[in-house]
């Protein structure tokens, strides 16, 4: 359903922008994440992912930001636009969707946040995270942020033939419905939703906006297979990890890596930053926990001035806010997505600014099992030795 293999994706934070690109990259499409609105001179890519940075804004500001980012978007037949949302419903997806509807660029939005591989599903209109629900229906969440003409497709309805499902949706659209939420408890059901979106676009000529996590994106892209991380493109190098996320998942992962003696924690001052670079020259991994005090930001900015002369390390950022702040300090314009170092964890090279060309790994703060960081570092160690 990609016209000439081209798509524009809107994401609410930098790690989400990077991870949603992975299925498209695995399908053989070039992907570039633009930090903020694309500017003249940025690299061309099949898939442009725009980091709108709306995750932590209030709903009104998220609406305004999205309205500006999407107002020039024109969807001709077969061109894909995708609104990436968090699979646990963090952020302002309702406000973002309202801005897109108010821009009058889509006929219909299909909302499917499920990501079954990661334990996130939707059943009877409720989002379940590892089987537990917050008891609020998806439609209630959207109505709270201004979406009104709503309907829902259940798991039972997804068992209908595609012809019956198309008839159902066209009837709803004729009644004035412009947003449909969907149950999905399996990848098979996500695949049915992706097929429905494709048929609505190619047969009926509707401009349909898929709204979902990386789970739906896998099926929209046409690539549902996990990437072979044993054949990574990224050059194995010592890691300098910048951890600013307060999420307990990231801190558990870091504790495991420290316990396994795969990296050392250093102070976030000038000496600590300098030692990080010295350790990278000797093939050792380091981590700095950032509290984003002015002195630490200043030390990081100063360190980047010396890091830019070296390309023998990989920058690792956990948490969308952390990745964005690091890129802002480095004056980066975007990220070329080149690889997947673990399921759902993107790697690429920084474009523009002080760290142009430096390899970067981004991980959402709450994402991955406890040994995620350890496994990534160990794989780099094994490849560096080889």
C-alpha positions in Angstrom: 0.0 0.0 0.0 3.0 2.3 -0.3 3.0 4.3 -3.5 6.5 4.1 -5.1 7.6 2.8 -1.7 7.1 6.1 0.0 5.6 7.0 3.4 5.5 9.8 6.0 5.2 8.8 9.6 4.4 11.1 12.5 5.7 10.1 15.9 5.4 11.8 19.3 9.0 11.1 20.6 12.4 10.3 19.2 12.7 6.6 20.3 9.2 5.9 19.0 10.2 7.5 15.7 13.2 5.3 15.4 11.6 2.0 16.5 8.6 2.4 14.1 11.0 2.7 11.2 12.4 -0.8 11.8 9.8 -2.9 9.9 10.0 -0.5 6.9 13.8 -0.7 7.0 13.6 -4.5 7.2 11.3 -4.4 4.1 14.2 -2.8 2.2 13.1 0.8 2.4 15.5 3.7 3.4 14.4 5.5 6.5 15.3 8.9 7.9 14.1 10.3 11.2 13.7 14.1 11.1 14.0 15.8 14.5 11.3 18.3 14.0 10.0 19.4 10.7 12.1 18.4 7.7 14.3 21.2 6.3 15.7 21.9 2.9 18.8 19.8 2.2 17.9 16.9 4.4 18.6 13.4 2.9 15.9 11.8 0.8 14.5 8.5 2.1 11.6 6.2 1.1 10.2 6.7 4.6 10.4 10.0 6.4 9.6 9.7 10.1 8.9 13.1 11.8 9.5 13.4 15.5 6.9 16.0 16.5 7.9 15.8 20.3 4.2 15.9 21.4 4.5 13.1 24.0 4.8 15.3 27.1 2.9 18.4 25.9 -0.5 19.3 27.2 -3.3 18.3 24.9 -3.8 21.8 23.5 -0.1 22.2 22.6 0.0 18.7 21.1 -2.9 19.6 18.9 -1.2 22.8 17.7 2.1 21.1 17.1 0.5 18.3 15.1 -1.7 20.7 13.1 1.4 22.5 11.9 3.4 19.4 11.1 0.6 17.8 9.1 -1.1 20.7 7.3 0.9 20.5 4.2 0.5 16.7 3.8 -1.4 15.7 0.7 -2.5 12.0 0.4 -3.0 10.9 -3.1 -4.1 7.3 -3.9 -1.7 4.8 -2.3 0.6 7.2 -0.5 0.9 6.2 3.1 0.8 8.4 6.1 1.0 6.8 9.5 0.4 8.2 13.0 2.7 6.3 15.4 1.3 6.0 19.0 2.6 4.3 22.1 1.2 0.8 22.6 0.5 1.6 26.3 -1.4 4.8 25.3 1.0 7.3 26.7 0.9 10.7 25.1 -1.8 12.7 23.3 -2.9 10.5 20.4 -6.5 11.9 20.6 -5.3 15.5 20.2 -2.9 14.6 17.4 -5.7 12.7 15.6 -8.1 15.6 16.0 -5.5 18.0 14.5 -5.2 15.7 11.5 -9.0 15.5 11.0 -9.3 19.3 11.3 -6.6 19.6 8.6 -9.1 17.5 6.4 -6.3 15.4 4.9 -7.8 11.9 5.7 -11.3 10.4 5.2 -10.9 7.8 7.9 -8.6 6.9 10.7 -8.1 3.2 11.8 -6.8 3.1 15.4 -5.1 -0.2 16.5 -2.5 0.2 19.3 -2.1 -3.5 19.9 1.4 -5.0 19.9 0.8 -8.7 20.8 4.5 -9.6 20.6 5.1 -7.2 23.5 2.1 -8.2 25.5 -0.1 -5.3 24.5 -3.6 -6.3 23.1 -7.1 -4.8 22.7 -10.2 -6.8 23.5 -13.8 -5.6 23.8 -12.5 -2.1 23.2 -10.1 -2.2 26.2 -6.3 -1.9 26.1 -4.7 -4.8 27.9 -1.1 -4.7 29.0 0.0 -8.2 29.8 -3.6 -9.1 30.5 -4.4 -6.1 32.8 -6.7 -3.3 31.8 -7.1 0.3 33.1 -10.9 -0.3 32.5 -11.3 2.7 30.2 -12.4 2.0 26.6 -10.3 3.2 23.7 -13.3 5.3 22.5 -13.6 7.0 25.9 -9.9 7.9 25.8 -10.3 9.4 22.3 -13.6 11.3 23.2 -11.8 12.8 26.2 -9.4 14.5 23.7 -12.1 15.7 21.2 -12.7 12.8 18.8 -16.5 12.4 18.4 -17.5 10.4 15.3 -16.3 7.0 16.6 -17.0 3.3 16.1 -15.3 0.1 17.0 -14.5 -3.2 15.3 -14.5 -6.2 17.6 -12.5 -9.4 17.5 -15.6 -11.3 16.4 -16.0 -8.9 13.5 -12.4 -9.4 12.4 -13.4 -13.0 11.8 -15.7 -11.9 9.0 -14.5 -12.2 5.3 -12.6 -9.2 4.0 -15.6 -8.4 1.8 -18.0 -8.3 4.7 -15.6 -6.2 6.7 -15.2 -3.7 3.9 -19.0 -3.4 3.6 -19.2 -2.8 7.4 -16.6 0.0 7.3 -17.9 1.7 4.2 -21.4 1.7 5.8 -19.9 3.3 8.9 -18.1 5.9 6.9 -21.3 6.7 5.0 -22.9 7.4 8.3 -20.3 10.0 9.1 -17.9 7.9 11.2 -14.3 9.2 10.7 -12.4 7.2 13.4 -12.7 3.4 14.0 -10.9 1.7 16.9 -10.0 -2.0 16.6 -9.6 -5.0 18.8 -6.5 -7.0 18.1 -5.2 -9.9 20.3 -2.9 -11.5 17.7 -0.7 -10.7 14.7 -3.3 -12.5 12.5 -5.8 -9.9 13.5 -3.4 -7.0 13.0 -2.8 -8.5 9.5 -6.5 -8.4 8.8 -6.6 -4.7 9.9 -3.7 -3.9 7.6 -5.4 -5.7 4.7 -8.6 -3.8 5.4 -6.7 -0.5 5.3 -5.1 -1.5 2.0 -8.4 -2.4 0.3 -10.2 0.8 1.5 -7.4 2.7 -0.1 -6.9 0.8 -3.4 -10.5 -0.3 -4.1 -12.6 2.5 -2.6 -10.0 5.4 -3.0 -10.3 6.5 0.6 -7.5 8.4 2.3 -7.1 6.1 5.4 -4.7 7.0 8.2 -3.4 4.0 10.2 -2.9 4.9 13.8 -0.9 2.4 15.8 2.3 1.2 17.5 5.2 -0.6 15.9 2.9 -3.7 16.0 0.5 -2.5 13.3 3.5 -0.9 11.4 5.0 -4.4 10.9 1.9 -5.4 8.9 1.4 -2.1 7.1 5.1 -2.3 5.9 4.6 -5.9 4.6 7.4 -7.2 6.8 6.4 -9.3 9.8 9.7 -11.1 10.3 12.2 -10.2 13.0 15.4 -8.8 11.6 18.5 -11.0 11.7 20.6 -9.2 14.3 23.5 -11.5 13.8 24.1 -9.7 10.5 24.1 -6.1 11.8 25.3 -3.3 9.6 26.3 -1.1 12.6 30.0 -1.3 13.3 30.6 -2.9 16.7 32.4 -0.4 19.0 32.6 0.7 22.6 29.4 2.1 23.9 28.9 5.4 25.8 25.5 5.1 27.3 23.5 8.2 28.4 20.7 7.2 30.7 18.2 9.9 31.6 15.0 7.8 31.7 13.4 7.4 35.1 11.6 4.3 34.0 12.3 1.3 36.4 12.6 -1.0 33.3 15.7 0.9 32.1 17.2 1.0 35.6 16.7 -2.8 36.0 18.4 -3.4 32.6 21.3 -1.2 33.6 21.6 -3.0 37.0 21.9 -6.3 35.2 24.6 -4.9 32.8 26.6 -3.5 35.8 26.2 -6.7 37.7 27.5 -8.6 34.6 30.5 -6.2 34.6 29.9 -5.2 31.0 30.2 -1.5 31.7 31.2 1.0 34.4 29.2 3.9 35.7 30.9 7.3 35.6 30.0 10.7 37.1 28.2 13.2 34.8 30.9 15.9 35.2 33.7 16.9 32.9 36.1 14.3 34.3 33.5 11.6 33.9 32.8 12.6 30.3 36.6 12.7 29.5 37.1 9.2 31.1 34.3 7.9 28.9 36.2 8.8 25.8 39.4 7.4 27.1 37.7 4.1 28.0 36.2 3.9 24.5 39.7 4.2 23.0 40.6 1.1 25.0 37.5 -0.8 24.0 35.5 -0.4 27.2 31.8 0.5 27.7 30.7 3.3 30.0 27.4 4.7 31.3 26.5 8.1 32.7 23.2 8.7 34.4 22.0 12.2 33.5 19.8 14.3 35.9 19.9 17.2 33.4 21.2 19.7 35.8 22.7 22.7 34.0 26.3 21.7 35.0 25.7 18.2 33.6 24.3 19.5 30.3 27.2 21.9 30.0 29.7 19.1 30.7 28.0 16.9 28.0 28.0 19.7 25.5 31.7 20.3 26.1 32.5 16.6 25.8 30.7 16.4 22.5 33.3 19.0 21.2 36.0 16.4 21.7 33.9 13.3 20.8 33.3 14.8 17.4 36.9 14.1 16.5 36.4 10.4 17.2 34.2 7.8 15.5 35.3 4.8 17.5 32.3 4.7 19.8 28.5 4.2 19.8 26.2 6.6 21.6 23.4 4.7 23.4 20.3 6.7 24.7 17.5 5.2 26.7 14.3 7.2 26.9 12.7 9.4 24.3 13.4 12.6 26.3 17.0 11.6 26.8 17.6 10.9 23.1 16.0 14.2 22.1 18.0 16.2 24.6 21.3 14.6 23.5 20.5 15.3 19.9 19.5 18.9 20.7 22.8 19.5 22.5 24.6 17.9 19.5 22.5 20.1 17.1 21.6 17.1 15.2 18.9 17.3 12.5 18.0 13.7 12.3 19.0 10.0 12.3 19.6 7.6 9.4 18.1 4.3 10.6 20.4 1.5 9.5 19.9 -1.4 11.8 18.1 -3.3 14.6 20.5 -4.3 17.4 17.7 -6.1 19.3 14.0 -6.5 18.7 12.4 -3.1 18.6 15.7 -1.3 19.3 17.0 0.9 16.4 20.5 1.9 15.5 21.7 4.4 12.9 23.9 7.4 12.4 23.4 11.0 13.5 22.9 13.5 10.7 24.1 17.0 11.2 25.6 18.9 14.1 28.6 18.1 16.2 28.2 14.3 16.1 27.5 14.0 12.4 28.1 10.4 11.4 28.4 9.0 14.9 26.5 5.8 15.5 23.5 6.0 17.7 21.2 3.4 19.5 17.9 4.5 20.9 15.7 2.5 23.3 12.3 3.5 24.8 12.6 3.8 28.5 10.0 1.1 29.3 11.0 -1.3 26.5 12.6 -4.7 26.6 13.5 -7.6 29.1 15.9 -7.2 31.9 18.9 -8.4 30.0 18.4 -6.1 27.0 21.4 -3.8 27.6 23.6 -6.8 28.6 22.8 -8.7 25.4 23.5 -5.7 23.2 26.8 -5.0 24.9 27.8 -8.7 24.8 27.0 -9.0 21.1 29.3 -6.0 20.5 32.1 -7.6 22.6 31.8 -10.8 20.7 32.0 -9.1 17.3 34.9 -6.8 18.4 36.9 -9.8 19.5 36.0 -11.7 16.2 
